[in-house]
Amino acid sequence: MRAAVPEPAGSGRPAGTGLPLDTEKLLAARLHAVTVRPYLADALFALHVVADRSVPTMAVDAHWRCYVSPGFVARTPVEELAGVWVHEVSHLLRDHHGRGERYAREHREQGPGGRGGPGIPPAGDQGRLRRNIAADFEINDDIYGDGLPLPTGAVLPSLLGLSDGLLMEEYLRTASLSGLTAEPAWLDCGSGADGQDRPWDLGPAGAHGLSRQQRDAVRFRIAEGIRGRPGDAPEGWRRWADEAFHPPQPWRQLLGAAVRSAMGAPGAGEDHSYRRPSRRSAGVPGVLLPSLRRTPPRVCVVIDTSGSVSDAELGGALLEVAAISRAVGGRRDLVSVISCDAAAGIAVPLCRAEDIELVGGGGTDLRSGFTRALRSRPRPDVVVALTDGQTPWPSARPPCRTVVGLFPRPSPAVDEEDPEYVPGAPPSWARVVTIG
């Protein structure tokens, strides 16, 4: 028996008339989606269905309501409907509404805009369409196949000659509506896909919406399930699960901020000078007191050149050296570099970062690098260590500020001579920033 899904209580929307929603077919399609994509089961069952004839196909909002067109359900095969279920819930899991809102704010795409040309929507809708299609590109390249046929009208990155596997923001930076025909312009996955409200949205106060905590709980369960059995999910989902609750840090900004903070700390680059007497000399007649003058701090960069550090990471380390020289006002005479594997080289003054010769390739012991840095004359105010962390660390805190730029590693390296050895984490007295 086919029955219409009633309107949620308190929605303020009168019950529709005409073609009823084929609930049995719609839920059978969801069950098929759960069968072929079991790692998305919790998310699929968390969606609340709302029948609405004004929806082109199926659409979602940020509160995990799924708006469904009865006519679309009636004319679409069950297997394709299952693919649409997975498609819509993917928008929510990957936070396309939040990311779409941020992109619109940053690029000033909000607002109704003006009229477009033939087949092209107004400017505001054009931005919404671009965000929706870019979000579709992100998920459509790996959710179909293996029991989920590609639905009619679904867009793929190849439509614009773009590569698979990119994020929505990357497609937005490279895609243009000039390469699209008017055919996909009807696509509308709802505010859950791009962050722009739709007329049919019930809003945050409407019935049957999930709270922020409930939405996060669903995402967490899905991410943990994928991480627990990574072989069951495509690469795009595995990447999402790894980053869902551990987003990549803006490490360049963090490392730069850590170095600037260390250089600006009390004691860094400070010395007494008689060039300008201290104002306190007036209180001690006949005695000339020096004033405390701030000079640009000296920075010594210890670069891990052991065999476990790749050439690409060493290249990145040299880029950071160049950035550090800019942080001290371009004073290259204030920056020195030490190559260190199991033994430390000499402290090389910085002329140009690209001319520095990094010597090493053996084992790792940055303690010798720290020792060499602290013996340099004049002694540095800040020591920056760029390393993969597979090293013993100094047992005592150095008498200067320390920043550690850490190249990430999936697991600790094993010492063939001592399989029980596990490298320790960077010491608590160092400011640590994960690089990359």
DOMAR-702302 format. One record per residue (C-alpha): x, y, z; residue number from 1; chain. Coordinates in steps of 0.1 Angstrom, whole numbers, m for minus. Example, Ala and Ser with C-alpha at 12.3 -4.5 7.8 and 13.67 -1.06 7.14 Angstrom:
<nodes>
{node {123 m45 78} 1 "A"} {node {137 m11 71} 2 "A"} 
</nodes>
This chain:
<nodes>
{node {0 0 0} 1 "A"} {node {13 34 m9} 2 "A"} {node {8 62 17} 3 "A"} {node {18 98 17} 4 "A"} {node {43 110 43} 5 "A"} {node {24 136 65} 6 "A"} {node {38 170 69} 7 "A"} {node {57 174 102} 8 "A"} {node {37 188 130} 9 "A"} {node {43 225 135} 10 "A"} {node {57 231 100} 11 "A"} {node {30 256 92} 12 "A"} {node {27 241 57} 13 "A"} {node {m7 226 46} 14 "A"} {node {m8 190 37} 15 "A"} {node {m2 185 m1} 16 "A"} {node {m28 172 m25} 17 "A"} {node {m23 153 m57} 18 "A"} {node {2 125 m62} 19 "A"} {node {11 110 m29} 20 "A"} {node {46 101 m19} 21 "A"} {node {54 64 m25} 22 "A"} {node {68 58 9} 23 "A"} {node {73 21 4} 24 "A"} {node {94 27 m27} 25 "A"} {node {114 55 m11} 26 "A"} {node {123 34 20} 27 "A"} {node {131 4 m1} 28 "A"} {node {156 26 m19} 29 "A"} {node {171 37 14} 30 "A"} {node {174 0 25} 31 "A"} {node {192 m8 m8} 32 "A"} {node {216 21 m1} 33 "A"} {node {223 8 33} 34 "A"} {node {229 m27 19} 35 "A"} {node {255 m15 m6} 36 "A"} {node {270 13 15} 37 "A"} {node {268 m1 51} 38 "A"} {node {293 24 64} 39 "A"} {node {268 52 58} 40 "A"} {node {239 34 75} 41 "A"} {node {236 56 106} 42 "A"} {node {236 88 84} 43 "A"} {node {210 74 60} 44 "A"} {node {186 65 89} 45 "A"} {node {192 98 106} 46 "A"} {node {175 117 77} 47 "A"} {node {139 127 82} 48 "A"} {node {117 127 51} 49 "A"} {node {95 157 42} 50 "A"} {node {72 154 11} 51 "A"} {node {72 186 m9} 52 "A"} {node {61 189 m46} 53 "A"} {node {81 222 m50} 54 "A"} {node {114 203 m47} 55 "A"} {node {128 193 m81} 56 "A"} {node {141 159 m70} 57 "A"} {node {154 153 m35} 58 "A"} {node {171 179 m14} 59 "A"} {node {185 183 21} 60 "A"} {node {189 211 46} 61 "A"} {node {215 216 73} 62 "A"} {node {193 201 99} 63 "A"} {node {192 167 82} 64 "A"} {node {157 169 67} 65 "A"} {node {154 153 33} 66 "A"} {node {128 170 11} 67 "A"} {node {113 147 m15} 68 "A"} {node {93 153 m47} 69 "A"} {node {66 126 m50} 70 "A"} {node {67 128 m88} 71 "A"} {node {104 122 m88} 72 "A"} {node {101 91 m66} 73 "A"} {node {73 78 m89} 74 "A"} {node {94 80 m121} 75 "A"} {node {128 70 m107} 76 "A"} {node {139 33 m104} 77 "A"} {node {147 20 m69} 78 "A"} {node {184 16 m76} 79 "A"} {node {188 51 m88} 80 "A"} {node {168 64 m58} 81 "A"} {node {193 46 m36} 82 "A"} {node {221 65 m53} 83 "A"} {node {203 98 m47} 84 "A"} {node {199 89 m10} 85 "A"} {node {237 84 m8} 86 "A"} {node {243 116 m28} 87 "A"} {node {222 138 m5} 88 "A"} {node {235 124 28} 89 "A"} {node {271 129 15} 90 "A"} {node {265 166 12} 91 "A"} {node {256 167 49} 92 "A"} {node {284 145 61} 93 "A"} {node {310 166 42} 94 "A"} {node {295 198 56} 95 "A"} {node {290 213 21} 96 "A"} {node {265 238 36} 97 "A"} {node {290 252 60} 98 "A"} {node {318 252 35} 99 "A"} {node {295 268 9} 100 "A"} {node {285 296 32} 101 "A"} {node {322 303 40} 102 "A"} {node {331 304 3} 103 "A"} {node {301 327 m5} 104 "A"} {node {312 351 23} 105 "A"} {node {348 351 12} 106 "A"} {node {339 356 m25} 107 "A"} {node {309 379 m19} 108 "A"} {node {285 356 m38} 109 "A"} {node {256 362 m14} 110 "A"} {node {225 382 m25} 111 "A"} {node {200 379 m53} 112 "A"} {node {223 394 m80} 113 "A"} {node {212 405 m114} 114 "A"} {node {198 387 m144} 115 "A"} {node {218 361 m162} 116 "A"} {node {217 353 m199} 117 "A"} {node {196 327 m217} 118 "A"} {node {198 294 m197} 119 "A"} {node {219 311 m170} 120 "A"} {node {203 320 m137} 121 "A"} {node {206 354 m119} 122 "A"} {node {240 361 m104} 123 "A"} {node {231 351 m69} 124 "A"} {node {216 318 m81} 125 "A"} {node {246 314 m104} 126 "A"} {node {269 313 m74} 127 "A"} {node {246 289 m57} 128 "A"} {node {246 266 m87} 129 "A"} {node {284 267 m90} 130 "A"} {node {287 257 m53} 131 "A"} {node {261 229 m57} 132 "A"} {node {278 215 m88} 133 "A"} {node {313 218 m72} 134 "A"} {node {300 199 m42} 135 "A"} {node {285 173 m66} 136 "A"} {node {318 169 m83} 137 "A"} {node {335 162 m50} 138 "A"} {node {312 133 m41} 139 "A"} {node {300 119 m74} 140 "A"} {node {334 107 m86} 141 "A"} {node {335 79 m60} 142 "A"} {node {301 71 m46} 143 "A"} {node {286 54 m76} 144 "A"} {node {292 19 m90} 145 "A"} {node {292 m14 m70} 146 "A"} {node {254 m15 m67} 147 "A"} {node {247 22 m71} 148 "A"} {node {241 32 m108} 149 "A"} {node {248 68 m117} 150 "A"} {node {214 86 m116} 151 "A"} {node {202 104 m147} 152 "A"} {node {215 140 m148} 153 "A"} {node {242 135 m122} 154 "A"} {node {273 156 m130} 155 "A"} {node {309 145 m129} 156 "A"} {node {342 164 m130} 157 "A"} {node {348 151 m165} 158 "A"} {node {319 174 m177} 159 "A"} {node {344 203 m175} 160 "A"} {node {375 183 m182} 161 "A"} {node {385 184 m145} 162 "A"} {node {403 157 m125} 163 "A"} {node {386 134 m100} 164 "A"} {node {394 135 m63} 165 "A"} {node {394 172 m57} 166 "A"} {node {375 191 m30} 167 "A"} {node {346 214 m36} 168 "A"} {node {367 245 m30} 169 "A"} {node {393 233 m55} 170 "A"} {node {366 228 m82} 171 "A"} {node {352 263 m74} 172 "A"} {node {386 279 m80} 173 "A"} {node {390 261 m114} 174 "A"} {node {355 256 m128} 175 "A"} {node {334 282 m147} 176 "A"} {node {298 282 m157} 177 "A"} {node {309 291 m192} 178 "A"} {node {317 254 m197} 179 "A"} {node {283 242 m186} 180 "A"} {node {252 238 m207} 181 "A"} {node {218 248 m194} 182 "A"} {node {208 212 m190} 183 "A"} {node {221 207 m154} 184 "A"} {node {208 241 m143} 185 "A"} {node {177 224 m127} 186 "A"} {node {200 205 m102} 187 "A"} {node {191 216 m67} 188 "A"} {node {203 195 m37} 189 "A"} {node {190 221 m12} 190 "A"} {node {206 244 13} 191 "A"} {node {225 213 27} 192 "A"} {node {246 214 m4} 193 "A"} {node {256 250 m7} 194 "A"} {node {244 269 24} 195 "A"} {node {217 290 7} 196 "A"} {node {182 288 21} 197 "A"} {node {154 274 m1} 198 "A"} {node {116 283 0} 199 "A"} {node {108 248 13} 200 "A"} {node {132 248 42} 201 "A"} {node {116 244 76} 202 "A"} {node {145 262 93} 203 "A"} {node {161 256 126} 204 "A"} {node {128 260 145} 205 "A"} {node {110 234 123} 206 "A"} {node {101 200 134} 207 "A"} {node {123 169 132} 208 "A"} {node {156 187 127} 209 "A"} {node {188 174 143} 210 "A"} {node {207 196 168} 211 "A"} {node {243 204 162} 212 "A"} {node {253 178 188} 213 "A"} {node {232 152 171} 214 "A"} {node {247 160 137} 215 "A"} {node {282 158 151} 216 "A"} {node {274 125 167} 217 "A"} {node {262 110 134} 218 "A"} {node {294 123 116} 219 "A"} {node {316 109 144} 220 "A"} {node {300 74 142} 221 "A"} {node {303 73 104} 222 "A"} {node {340 85 105} 223 "A"} {node {349 60 132} 224 "A"} {node {332 32 112} 225 "A"} {node {352 41 81} 226 "A"} {node {385 44 100} 227 "A"} {node {378 10 117} 228 "A"} {node {373 m8 83} 229 "A"} {node {391 15 57} 230 "A"} {node {390 m12 30} 231 "A"} {node {353 m9 27} 232 "A"} {node {352 27 17} 233 "A"} {node {365 46 m14} 234 "A"} {node {396 69 m10} 235 "A"} {node {375 101 m8} 236 "A"} {node {356 87 22} 237 "A"} {node {387 75 39} 238 "A"} {node {402 110 35} 239 "A"} {node {371 126 49} 240 "A"} {node {371 102 79} 241 "A"} {node {407 110 87} 242 "A"} {node {400 148 86} 243 "A"} {node {364 149 99} 244 "A"} {node {374 157 135} 245 "A"} {node {411 164 130} 246 "A"} {node {411 191 103} 247 "A"} {node {445 200 88} 248 "A"} {node {461 229 106} 249 "A"} {node {472 260 87} 250 "A"} {node {507 250 96} 251 "A"} {node {526 277 78} 252 "A"} {node {507 304 97} 253 "A"} {node {511 284 129} 254 "A"} {node {549 279 124} 255 "A"} {node {553 316 115} 256 "A"} {node {533 327 146} 257 "A"} {node {553 304 168} 258 "A"} {node {586 318 156} 259 "A"} {node {575 354 159} 260 "A"} {node {561 347 194} 261 "A"} {node {595 332 204} 262 "A"} {node {614 361 190} 263 "A"} {node {591 386 207} 264 "A"} {node {592 369 241} 265 "A"} {node {609 387 271} 266 "A"} {node {646 382 270} 267 "A"} {node {649 374 233} 268 "A"} {node {671 399 216} 269 "A"} {node {675 421 247} 270 "A"} {node {708 435 259} 271 "A"} {node {721 464 280} 272 "A"} {node {736 494 263} 273 "A"} {node {753 526 274} 274 "A"} {node {744 544 242} 275 "A"} {node {713 558 259} 276 "A"} {node {715 559 297} 277 "A"} {node {687 545 317} 278 "A"} {node {661 569 331} 279 "A"} {node {668 554 365} 280 "A"} {node {703 571 364} 281 "A"} {node {687 603 377} 282 "A"} {node {679 585 410} 283 "A"} {node {716 575 415} 284 "A"} {node {737 606 412} 285 "A"} {node {772 600 398} 286 "A"} {node {763 565 385} 287 "A"} {node {756 559 348} 288 "A"} {node {732 530 344} 289 "A"} {node {728 512 310} 290 "A"} {node {694 510 294} 291 "A"} {node {678 478 282} 292 "A"} {node {678 478 244} 293 "A"} {node {660 455 221} 294 "A"} {node {679 442 191} 295 "A"} {node {666 419 164} 296 "A"} {node {668 383 178} 297 "A"} {node {692 357 164} 298 "A"} {node {677 325 151} 299 "A"} {node {694 292 146} 300 "A"} {node {676 266 124} 301 "A"} {node {685 230 130} 302 "A"} {node {674 209 100} 303 "A"} {node {671 171 104} 304 "A"} {node {690 157 74} 305 "A"} {node {687 120 84} 306 "A"} {node {678 93 59} 307 "A"} {node {642 93 72} 308 "A"} {node {635 128 59} 309 "A"} {node {626 131 23} 310 "A"} {node {640 155 m3} 311 "A"} {node {606 172 m5} 312 "A"} {node {606 178 32} 313 "A"} {node {641 192 31} 314 "A"} {node {630 215 3} 315 "A"} {node {601 226 25} 316 "A"} {node {626 232 53} 317 "A"} {node {646 256 32} 318 "A"} {node {614 275 23} 319 "A"} {node {608 279 61} 320 "A"} {node {643 292 65} 321 "A"} {node {636 319 39} 322 "A"} {node {604 327 58} 323 "A"} {node {622 330 91} 324 "A"} {node {647 354 75} 325 "A"} {node {618 376 65} 326 "A"} {node {604 375 100} 327 "A"} {node {636 391 113} 328 "A"} {node {633 419 89} 329 "A"} {node {654 404 61} 330 "A"} {node {685 404 83} 331 "A"} {node {702 373 70} 332 "A"} {node {731 378 93} 333 "A"} {node {708 370 122} 334 "A"} {node {699 335 108} 335 "A"} {node {721 305 108} 336 "A"} {node {715 269 97} 337 "A"} {node {728 236 110} 338 "A"} {node {725 203 92} 339 "A"} {node {721 175 116} 340 "A"} {node {717 137 113} 341 "A"} {node {736 117 140} 342 "A"} {node {762 145 141} 343 "A"} {node {758 182 136} 344 "A"} {node {775 203 110} 345 "A"} {node {788 238 115} 346 "A"} {node {764 267 118} 347 "A"} {node {762 282 83} 348 "A"} {node {753 319 80} 349 "A"} {node {723 325 58} 350 "A"} {node {731 341 24} 351 "A"} {node {703 326 3} 352 "A"} {node {682 297 14} 353 "A"} {node {685 280 m20} 354 "A"} {node {723 280 m17} 355 "A"} {node {724 261 16} 356 "A"} {node {740 227 12} 357 "A"} {node {722 202 35} 358 "A"} {node {746 174 45} 359 "A"} {node {735 141 61} 360 "A"} {node {716 110 53} 361 "A"} {node {725 88 83} 362 "A"} {node {708 82 117} 363 "A"} {node {692 109 138} 364 "A"} {node {703 126 170} 365 "A"} {node {692 162 172} 366 "A"} {node {709 166 206} 367 "A"} {node {742 173 188} 368 "A"} {node {724 199 167} 369 "A"} {node {710 217 198} 370 "A"} {node {745 215 214} 371 "A"} {node {761 230 183} 372 "A"} {node {735 258 181} 373 "A"} {node {739 268 218} 374 "A"} {node {777 269 214} 375 "A"} {node {774 293 185} 376 "A"} {node {787 328 191} 377 "A"} {node {768 350 195} 378 "A"} {node {744 326 210} 379 "A"} {node {709 324 193} 380 "A"} {node {678 338 210} 381 "A"} {node {656 312 193} 382 "A"} {node {663 277 181} 383 "A"} {node {640 263 154} 384 "A"} {node {643 225 148} 385 "A"} {node {627 211 116} 386 "A"} {node {625 173 120} 387 "A"} {node {604 142 116} 388 "A"} {node {607 136 154} 389 "A"} {node {624 103 152} 390 "A"} {node {652 114 174} 391 "A"} {node {663 116 211} 392 "A"} {node {657 151 226} 393 "A"} {node {679 171 250} 394 "A"} {node {673 162 286} 395 "A"} {node {674 198 298} 396 "A"} {node {656 228 286} 397 "A"} {node {678 251 264} 398 "A"} {node {684 286 278} 399 "A"} {node {665 301 248} 400 "A"} {node {631 298 231} 401 "A"} {node {626 266 211} 402 "A"} {node {602 259 182} 403 "A"} {node {599 224 167} 404 "A"} {node {585 221 131} 405 "A"} {node {574 184 130} 406 "A"} {node {571 165 97} 407 "A"} {node {542 141 103} 408 "A"} {node {548 103 104} 409 "A"} {node {521 76 104} 410 "A"} {node {538 56 131} 411 "A"} {node {571 56 150} 412 "A"} {node {601 42 131} 413 "A"} {node {616 10 144} 414 "A"} {node {653 8 153} 415 "A"} {node {666 m24 137} 416 "A"} {node {692 m27 165} 417 "A"} {node {667 m22 192} 418 "A"} {node {631 m31 181} 419 "A"} {node {618 m20 215} 420 "A"} {node {629 15 210} 421 "A"} {node {602 41 204} 422 "A"} {node {612 77 198} 423 "A"} {node {599 101 225} 424 "A"} {node {575 130 217} 425 "A"} {node {590 165 215} 426 "A"} {node {596 179 250} 427 "A"} {node {570 200 267} 428 "A"} {node {593 231 267} 429 "A"} {node {592 233 229} 430 "A"} {node {565 249 209} 431 "A"} {node {555 222 184} 432 "A"} {node {538 228 150} 433 "A"} {node {530 199 127} 434 "A"} {node {542 207 91} 435 "A"} {node {522 196 61} 436 "A"} 
</nodes>
